[in-house]
Amino acid sequence: MSEMRGNVMSTGIKELDELLNGGFPEGYIVLVAGHPGAGKTTFAANFLYSGCINGEAGIYVSFAERKMEFLRHMKALGMDFGELERRGLFSFIEGFTIIREEGIEELLEFIVGILNKIDARRLVIDPIDALIRLIPESKARAFLHTTLFDIVKPARITTYLIAELPLGKEVIGYGFEEFVVDAVIKLTIKPYKRGLLRRSLILHKVREIPIPKYEYEFIIDKGGIILHRPLSSKELSGSIKSERISSGIKGLDEMLGGGFFRNSFIVVSGPSGTGKTVISLIFAQHSASIGEKVLYITFEESREQVELELRLLGYDVKMLKDHLIIKSISLELLTPERISYMYRRLIESYKPSIVIFDGASIVKRYYTEEDYFSFFTEIAQMNKNNNITTLITTIEDILHGERLEIDTLADTIIALSFNGTKEGIRRTISIIKHRGSWHDTRKREYVIRKGMVVIK
């Protein structure tokens, strides 16, 4: 969770705070409109929880959800509002119950009493359109007007107004714009591929803070909402180094003029059977054996299968376990944002110096071409920023005219293929690109023998 800084109130979402230069100014009224299931309640909970854990008390007024349901759902996400309530920092008001039993005036008095009792600095009303359905519209609007202008604004209490945006509706308009909210945020949920759903956030309006109107995808995980924010130009700091690192294959190092450059982005591409996985495993094994920390990610095989292939190549997997981490990731039920988040967590946890993605072409099968390119663009930028050398394998047969979509990202491109001769089919290897260095441009044959790649 993010912290408050001066008179700026954290949203509780780290990436959103970065966009807002720390959060919303104190006393802001923020309209959060979203599709059913888009994450509006979690969005509001992040805001309240961030304040409560930093000593800023908050109130959640609900006209739809009961207190115990809210507490249970939020605790599952790692936000224990029950504990904050026991400490006098949080109060949940079941607004629909009070209105039905006592009336709108009594509800208003109850809210004011709790605001004063716990000295609340944050308020959520969820959802305002349910309030309008509970009581006559004129009374609902009078309630909101009194709450905002007679209570919230004078006391500089930062407030979120939650509103439903029916599926299929994109225009925000609820008739309470006359209250002149300070910020408008839209949360959407849309179908993706294979029945998956993608959530996104758009900052429609934020007074006093210049922000790009951009659709940011997000996921909900432990801690609540995690916004997927592309790296900005200011955050791009890494580059390839002059230092060389060995591929683990003598002949390939010679073709490269001394090996890979550290921090470079390397693509090994070729059709099935050309030896891409063997080359990547040799690089992983060699690097791990000399003390590099290697993260090996496969999208095609299980961890056990990768370990078996290492043993078949003659390597002792147990001897590598302290420096080689193997992760098998199935993309079937994961959106691009979820994969990106998982990868960030992996590099934060393991802090590798080398990352290998085997079977990267699988990503195109599950995602759009745009998402495929965006994902590996982010990986390339992120890894350079973190001084990580990256190698990925893809199935394009470049030497026979197949297009490599991510060629512009690569510092080094190694093309594998087959060459038919009278004696049979031979494997070939060529260096198509090796940024900043001389390299052998010939097409050369190679064989895989006893766990070794021998280039002729």
C-alpha positions as CSV (number, residue, x, y, z in Angstrom):
1,M,0.0,0.0,0.0
2,S,1.2,3.6,-0.7
3,E,1.6,6.2,2.0
4,M,0.1,9.6,2.3
5,R,2.4,12.6,1.6
6,G,1.3,15.9,3.1
7,N,-2.1,17.0,1.9
8,V,-2.1,14.4,-0.8
9,M,-4.2,11.3,-0.1
10,S,-2.9,8.0,-1.4
11,T,-5.3,5.9,-3.5
12,G,-3.8,2.8,-2.0
13,I,-2.7,1.7,-5.5
14,K,1.0,2.2,-6.0
15,E,0.9,2.6,-9.7
16,L,-2.1,5.0,-9.7
17,D,-0.4,7.2,-7.0
18,E,2.6,7.4,-9.4
19,L,0.3,8.7,-12.1
20,L,-1.3,11.2,-9.7
21,N,2.0,12.5,-8.2
22,G,1.2,10.8,-4.9
23,G,-2.6,10.6,-4.9
24,F,-5.6,12.8,-4.8
25,P,-5.5,16.2,-3.0
26,E,-7.1,16.2,0.4
27,G,-10.9,17.0,0.2
28,Y,-11.3,15.7,-3.4
29,I,-14.7,14.2,-4.4
30,V,-14.0,11.3,-6.8
31,L,-16.7,9.6,-8.9
32,V,-15.8,6.0,-9.5
33,A,-18.1,4.5,-12.2
34,G,-17.7,0.9,-13.3
35,H,-19.3,-2.2,-14.8
36,P,-20.6,-4.9,-12.5
37,G,-17.6,-7.0,-11.4
38,A,-15.1,-4.4,-12.6
39,G,-13.6,-4.0,-9.1
40,K,-15.3,-0.9,-7.8
41,T,-15.6,-2.1,-4.2
42,T,-12.0,-3.3,-4.1
43,F,-10.9,0.1,-5.6
44,A,-12.7,1.9,-2.8
45,A,-11.4,-0.5,-0.2
46,N,-7.8,0.1,-1.3
47,F,-8.4,3.8,-0.7
48,L,-9.8,3.4,2.8
49,Y,-7.3,0.8,3.9
50,S,-4.3,2.9,2.8
51,G,-5.5,5.7,5.0
52,C,-6.5,3.5,8.0
53,I,-3.1,1.8,8.2
54,N,-1.5,5.2,8.3
55,G,-3.7,6.6,11.0
56,E,-6.4,8.2,8.8
57,A,-9.8,6.9,9.8
58,G,-12.4,6.0,7.2
59,I,-16.1,5.2,6.8
60,Y,-17.7,2.9,4.2
61,V,-21.4,3.6,3.6
62,S,-23.0,0.7,1.7
63,F,-26.4,0.6,0.1
64,A,-25.8,-2.9,-1.4
65,E,-23.4,-5.1,0.6
66,R,-23.7,-6.2,4.2
67,K,-20.8,-5.6,6.6
68,M,-19.8,-9.2,7.2
69,E,-19.6,-9.9,3.4
70,F,-17.4,-6.9,2.9
71,L,-15.1,-7.8,5.8
72,R,-14.8,-11.4,4.6
73,H,-14.1,-10.4,1.0
74,M,-11.5,-7.8,1.9
75,K,-9.7,-10.0,4.4
76,A,-9.3,-12.6,1.6
77,L,-7.4,-9.9,-0.3
78,G,-5.2,-9.1,2.7
79,M,-7.1,-6.1,4.0
80,D,-8.2,-6.8,7.6
81,F,-10.8,-4.1,8.2
82,G,-12.1,-6.0,11.2
83,E,-8.9,-5.3,13.0
84,L,-9.0,-1.6,11.9
85,E,-12.5,-1.4,13.3
86,R,-11.4,-2.7,16.6
87,R,-8.7,-0.1,16.7
88,G,-11.3,2.7,16.1
89,L,-10.0,3.5,12.6
90,F,-12.8,2.1,10.5
91,S,-16.6,2.0,10.5
92,F,-18.9,0.2,8.1
93,I,-22.5,1.6,7.8
94,E,-25.2,-0.5,6.3
95,G,-27.0,2.5,4.8
96,F,-29.9,0.5,3.3
97,T,-30.9,-0.9,6.7
98,I,-31.0,2.5,8.4
99,I,-33.0,4.2,5.6
100,R,-35.6,1.4,5.6
101,E,-36.0,1.4,9.4
102,E,-35.5,5.0,10.3
103,G,-35.2,7.3,7.3
104,I,-32.8,9.5,5.3
105,E,-32.4,12.2,8.0
106,E,-31.5,9.6,10.6
107,L,-28.9,8.1,8.2
108,L,-27.4,11.5,7.7
109,E,-27.2,12.1,11.5
110,F,-25.7,8.6,12.0
111,I,-23.0,9.3,9.4
112,V,-22.1,12.7,10.9
113,G,-21.9,11.1,14.4
114,I,-19.5,8.4,13.2
115,L,-17.4,11.0,11.2
116,N,-17.0,13.0,14.4
117,K,-16.5,10.0,16.7
118,I,-13.5,8.5,14.8
119,D,-12.4,11.8,13.2
120,A,-12.7,10.2,9.7
121,R,-10.7,11.7,6.9
122,R,-12.0,9.4,4.2
123,L,-15.5,8.4,3.1
124,V,-16.9,6.0,0.6
125,I,-20.6,5.9,-0.5
126,D,-21.3,2.8,-2.5
127,P,-23.3,2.8,-4.8
128,I,-25.1,6.0,-5.1
129,D,-27.4,4.7,-7.8
130,A,-28.6,2.0,-5.3
131,L,-29.5,4.9,-2.9
132,I,-31.6,6.4,-5.6
133,R,-33.5,3.1,-6.0
134,L,-34.1,2.9,-2.3
135,I,-35.7,6.2,-1.8
136,P,-37.3,8.9,-4.1
137,E,-34.8,10.5,-6.4
138,S,-35.3,14.0,-5.0
139,K,-34.5,12.8,-1.5
140,A,-31.5,10.9,-2.7
141,R,-30.1,13.9,-4.4
142,A,-30.8,16.1,-1.4
143,F,-28.9,13.5,0.7
144,L,-25.9,13.6,-1.6
145,H,-26.0,17.4,-1.8
146,T,-26.1,17.8,2.0
147,T,-23.4,15.1,2.5
148,L,-21.0,16.7,0.0
149,F,-21.5,20.4,0.5
150,D,-22.5,20.7,4.1
151,I,-20.3,18.0,5.6
152,V,-17.6,16.6,3.3
153,K,-16.3,19.8,1.5
154,P,-16.0,22.0,4.6
155,A,-14.3,19.3,6.6
156,R,-11.9,18.4,3.6
157,I,-12.9,14.8,3.8
158,T,-11.7,13.0,0.7
159,T,-14.7,11.1,-0.7
160,Y,-15.3,8.3,-3.2
161,L,-18.8,8.1,-4.8
162,I,-19.3,4.7,-6.4
163,A,-21.7,4.3,-9.3
164,E,-22.8,1.4,-11.5
165,L,-22.1,1.5,-15.2
166,P,-24.3,-1.0,-16.9
167,L,-22.5,-3.5,-19.3
168,G,-22.5,-2.1,-22.8
169,K,-22.8,1.5,-21.6
170,E,-19.6,3.6,-21.9
171,V,-20.9,7.1,-21.3
172,I,-20.8,8.3,-17.7
173,G,-23.8,10.3,-16.8
174,Y,-25.9,9.9,-13.6
175,G,-27.4,13.4,-13.2
176,F,-25.3,14.3,-10.2
177,E,-22.6,16.1,-12.3
178,E,-24.1,19.4,-10.8
179,F,-22.2,18.4,-7.7
180,V,-19.0,19.1,-9.7
181,V,-16.9,16.2,-8.7
182,D,-13.1,16.8,-8.8
183,A,-12.2,13.5,-10.5
184,V,-13.9,10.9,-12.6
185,I,-12.6,7.3,-12.9
186,K,-14.1,4.6,-15.1
187,L,-13.6,0.9,-14.4
188,T,-14.5,-1.5,-17.2
189,I,-14.6,-5.3,-17.7
190,K,-14.5,-6.6,-21.2
191,P,-14.3,-10.1,-22.8
192,Y,-10.9,-11.2,-24.0
193,K,-9.8,-14.4,-25.7
194,R,-10.8,-17.9,-24.5
195,G,-13.6,-16.5,-22.3
196,L,-11.2,-14.5,-20.2
197,L,-12.1,-11.0,-18.9
198,R,-9.9,-8.0,-18.8
199,R,-10.3,-5.1,-16.4
200,S,-9.2,-1.6,-17.2
201,L,-9.2,1.9,-15.7
202,I,-9.5,5.2,-17.4
203,L,-8.9,8.6,-15.7
204,H,-11.6,10.7,-17.4
205,K,-11.0,13.9,-15.3
206,V,-8.7,15.0,-12.5
207,R,-8.6,18.6,-11.6
208,E,-5.2,20.3,-11.2
209,I,-3.3,17.2,-12.2
210,P,-2.3,16.8,-15.9
211,I,-2.8,13.1,-16.8
212,P,-2.9,11.2,-20.1
213,K,-6.3,9.8,-21.0
214,Y,-5.1,6.2,-21.3
215,E,-6.8,2.8,-20.7
216,Y,-4.8,1.0,-18.0
217,E,-5.4,-2.7,-17.5
218,F,-5.3,-4.0,-14.0
219,I,-5.7,-7.2,-12.0
220,I,-7.0,-7.9,-8.5
221,D,-4.7,-9.9,-6.3
222,K,-3.5,-10.0,-2.7
223,G,-3.5,-6.4,-1.6
224,G,-6.3,-5.4,-4.0
225,I,-5.8,-3.7,-7.3
226,I,-2.5,-3.8,-9.2
227,L,-2.5,-1.4,-12.1
228,H,-0.5,-2.4,-15.2
229,R,1.3,0.8,-16.2
230,P,3.7,0.8,-19.2
231,L,7.2,2.0,-18.4
232,S,7.6,5.7,-19.3
233,S,10.6,7.1,-21.2
234,K,11.9,8.5,-17.9
235,E,12.0,5.0,-16.4
236,L,14.1,3.5,-19.3
237,S,17.6,3.5,-17.9
238,G,19.3,0.2,-18.8
239,S,21.4,-0.7,-21.9
240,I,23.7,-3.5,-23.1
241,K,27.1,-3.7,-21.5
242,S,30.5,-4.1,-23.2
243,E,31.1,-7.1,-20.9
244,R,30.7,-10.5,-22.7
245,I,29.2,-13.6,-21.3
246,S,29.6,-17.1,-22.8
247,S,26.7,-18.9,-24.5
248,G,28.3,-22.2,-23.2
249,I,28.9,-23.2,-26.8
250,K,32.5,-22.6,-28.0
251,G,31.7,-22.3,-31.7
252,L,28.7,-19.9,-31.1
253,D,30.9,-17.6,-28.9
254,E,33.4,-17.5,-31.8
255,M,30.6,-16.6,-34.3
256,L,29.5,-13.8,-31.9
257,G,33.0,-12.4,-31.6
258,G,33.4,-13.4,-28.0
259,G,29.9,-14.3,-26.7
260,F,26.7,-12.4,-25.8
261,F,26.8,-8.9,-24.4
262,R,25.6,-8.6,-20.8
263,N,22.1,-7.1,-20.5
264,S,21.3,-7.8,-24.1
265,F,18.0,-9.2,-25.5
266,I,18.7,-12.4,-27.5
267,V,16.3,-14.2,-29.8
268,V,17.0,-17.8,-30.9
269,S,14.5,-18.6,-33.6
270,G,13.9,-21.7,-35.7
271,P,11.4,-24.4,-36.6
272,S,10.6,-27.3,-34.3
273,G,13.5,-29.8,-34.0
274,T,16.3,-27.3,-34.8
275,G,17.7,-27.4,-31.2
276,K,16.4,-24.1,-29.7
277,T,15.7,-25.7,-26.3
278,V,19.1,-27.5,-26.3
279,I,20.9,-24.2,-26.9
280,S,18.9,-22.4,-24.2
281,L,19.5,-25.2,-21.7
282,I,23.2,-25.2,-22.4
283,F,23.3,-21.4,-21.9
284,A,21.3,-21.8,-18.6
285,Q,23.5,-24.7,-17.3
286,H,26.8,-23.0,-18.2
287,S,25.7,-19.7,-16.6
288,A,24.4,-21.3,-13.5
289,S,27.6,-23.4,-13.1
290,I,29.8,-20.2,-12.9
291,G,27.6,-18.5,-10.4
292,E,25.1,-16.5,-12.5
293,K,21.5,-16.6,-11.1
294,V,19.3,-18.0,-13.9
295,L,15.5,-17.9,-14.2
296,Y,14.3,-20.4,-16.8
297,I,10.7,-19.9,-17.8
298,T,9.0,-22.4,-20.1
299,F,5.5,-22.0,-21.6
300,E,5.5,-25.4,-23.2
301,E,6.8,-28.0,-20.8
302,S,6.6,-28.9,-17.1
303,R,9.5,-28.2,-14.7
304,E,10.0,-32.0,-14.4
305,Q,10.4,-32.3,-18.2
306,V,13.0,-29.5,-18.3
307,E,14.9,-31.2,-15.5
308,L,14.8,-34.5,-17.4
309,E,16.2,-32.8,-20.6
310,L,19.0,-31.3,-18.5
311,R,19.9,-34.8,-17.2
312,L,19.7,-36.3,-20.7
313,L,22.2,-33.6,-21.8
314,G,24.5,-34.9,-19.0
315,Y,24.0,-32.2,-16.4
316,D,23.5,-32.7,-12.6
317,V,20.3,-30.8,-11.8
318,K,21.0,-31.0,-8.0
319,M,24.3,-29.2,-8.5
320,L,22.5,-26.4,-10.2
321,K,19.6,-25.9,-7.9
322,D,21.1,-22.9,-6.0
323,H,21.6,-20.9,-9.2
324,L,19.0,-22.2,-11.7
325,I,15.3,-21.6,-11.0
326,I,12.9,-23.3,-13.4
327,K,9.3,-22.1,-13.7
328,S,6.6,-23.6,-15.9
329,I,3.7,-21.3,-16.7
330,S,0.5,-22.2,-18.4
331,L,-1.1,-19.3,-20.2
332,E,-4.5,-20.9,-20.6
333,L,-6.3,-18.9,-17.8
334,L,-4.0,-15.9,-17.6
335,T,-4.4,-12.5,-19.2
336,P,-1.3,-10.6,-20.4
337,E,-1.5,-8.3,-17.3
338,R,-1.5,-11.3,-15.0
339,I,1.6,-12.7,-16.7
340,S,3.3,-9.4,-16.5
341,Y,2.5,-9.1,-12.8
342,M,3.7,-12.7,-12.1
343,Y,7.0,-12.0,-14.0
344,R,7.6,-8.8,-11.9
345,R,7.1,-10.8,-8.8
346,L,9.5,-13.5,-10.0
347,I,12.4,-11.1,-10.7
348,E,11.7,-9.2,-7.4
349,S,11.9,-12.5,-5.5
350,Y,14.8,-14.2,-7.3
351,K,16.8,-11.2,-8.6
352,P,18.2,-13.1,-11.6
353,S,21.1,-11.9,-13.8
354,I,19.9,-14.0,-16.7
355,V,16.3,-14.9,-17.8
356,I,15.4,-17.4,-20.4
357,F,11.9,-17.7,-22.0
358,D,11.6,-21.1,-23.9
359,G,8.7,-21.4,-26.2
360,A,7.9,-17.7,-26.4
361,S,5.9,-18.3,-29.6
362,I,3.2,-19.9,-27.5
363,V,2.3,-16.4,-26.3
364,K,1.0,-15.6,-29.8
365,R,-1.3,-18.6,-29.6
366,Y,-3.1,-17.3,-26.5
367,Y,-2.9,-13.5,-27.0
368,T,-3.2,-11.0,-29.8
369,E,-0.2,-10.0,-31.9
370,E,-0.3,-6.6,-30.3
371,D,-0.3,-8.1,-26.8
372,Y,2.5,-10.4,-27.8
373,F,4.7,-7.5,-29.0
374,S,3.7,-5.3,-26.0
375,F,4.5,-8.1,-23.5
376,F,8.1,-8.7,-24.8
377,T,8.7,-5.0,-25.2
378,E,7.9,-4.6,-21.5
379,I,10.1,-7.6,-20.7
380,A,13.0,-6.1,-22.7
381,Q,12.7,-2.7,-21.1
382,M,12.2,-4.1,-17.6
383,N,15.2,-6.5,-17.9
384,K,17.6,-3.8,-19.2
385,N,16.5,-1.6,-16.3
386,N,17.3,-4.4,-13.9
387,N,20.6,-5.4,-15.6
388,I,19.2,-8.8,-16.7
389,T,20.4,-10.6,-19.9
390,T,17.4,-12.1,-21.7
391,L,17.2,-15.0,-24.1
392,I,14.0,-16.1,-25.7
393,T,13.2,-18.9,-28.2
394,T,10.7,-18.6,-31.0
395,I,9.6,-20.9,-33.9
396,E,10.0,-18.6,-36.9
397,D,12.2,-19.9,-39.7
398,I,13.8,-16.6,-40.5
399,L,16.2,-18.0,-43.1
400,H,13.2,-19.2,-45.2
401,G,11.3,-15.9,-45.1
402,E,9.2,-16.2,-41.9
403,R,8.8,-12.8,-40.1
404,L,10.1,-12.3,-36.6
405,E,7.6,-9.8,-35.0
406,I,10.0,-8.8,-32.2
407,D,13.1,-8.3,-34.4
408,T,13.3,-4.6,-33.4
409,L,13.6,-5.5,-29.7
410,A,16.5,-7.9,-30.2
411,D,20.1,-7.0,-29.8
412,T,21.1,-10.4,-31.1
413,I,19.2,-12.7,-33.5
414,I,20.3,-16.3,-34.0
415,A,18.5,-18.1,-36.8
416,L,18.3,-21.9,-36.8
417,S,17.1,-23.9,-39.8
418,F,17.4,-27.1,-41.8
419,N,19.4,-27.6,-45.0
420,G,18.7,-30.5,-47.3
421,T,21.7,-32.3,-48.8
422,K,22.4,-35.6,-50.6
423,E,23.4,-37.0,-47.3
424,G,20.2,-35.9,-45.6
425,I,18.9,-33.0,-43.6
426,R,21.4,-30.9,-41.7
427,R,20.9,-28.3,-39.1
428,T,22.2,-24.8,-39.8
429,I,22.9,-21.7,-37.7
430,S,23.4,-18.1,-38.7
431,I,23.9,-14.8,-36.8
432,I,21.4,-12.4,-38.4
433,K,22.0,-9.5,-36.0
434,H,24.5,-8.8,-33.2
435,R,24.2,-5.1,-32.3
436,G,27.5,-3.3,-31.7
437,S,29.9,-6.1,-32.7
438,W,31.5,-7.9,-35.5
439,H,29.9,-11.3,-36.1
440,D,30.3,-14.3,-38.4
441,T,27.7,-13.8,-41.2
442,R,28.1,-17.3,-42.7
443,K,25.4,-20.0,-42.6
444,R,27.1,-22.9,-40.8
445,E,26.1,-26.5,-40.0
446,Y,26.0,-27.8,-36.5
447,V,25.3,-31.1,-34.7
448,I,24.1,-31.9,-31.3
449,R,26.3,-34.6,-29.8
450,K,26.5,-35.9,-26.2
451,G,25.0,-32.8,-24.7
452,M,27.1,-30.5,-26.8
453,V,26.4,-28.2,-29.8
454,V,29.3,-28.5,-32.2
455,I,29.4,-25.9,-35.0
456,K,31.3,-26.9,-38.1
